[in-house]
């Protein structure tokens, strides 16, 4: 796959994630007071980029998405929040690209386990932000961030399972993986 096609695919998936995030933020029942959206599936396009193009592109896509999310959120919690809540929390999801070969060969259970690990890392990053920015204990940070990331992980896994065969088939057919 050419570099231009990789950039185009990555940009399209990042924009899809941003649009989904903006739409989900319009639903008040899914929002927490200090940020966070229950049942968010915004990371799914980032996951597919990583699984098709590998971890470098996945981390890049996650980082870019995190930066755009920070800008659009107009967060005033400072640089520590920007790093842990947005940039790092979104970038670690791109590490699922390490399982590109498993995705290509249809080892869905391994990929789902990898998604779980990525969301645990995401939760830990956001919890670090809670500790540093809001000066809460690590346990309080987990209590706040855990349900949001758990519900989002469940939603992403369900949607991944519903779409992964078609995405893999399309990617294989078009020499994306």
Secondary structure, 3 states (H helix, E strand, C coil): CCHHHHHHHHHHHHHHHHHHHHHHCCCHHHECCCCCECCCCCHHHHHHHHHHHCHHHHHHHHHHHHHHHHHHHCCCCCHHHHHHHHHHHHHHHHHHHHHHHHHHCCCHHHHHHHHHHHHHHHHHHHHHHHHHHCCCCHHHHHHHHHHHHHHHHHHHHHHHHHHHHHHHHHHHHCCCC
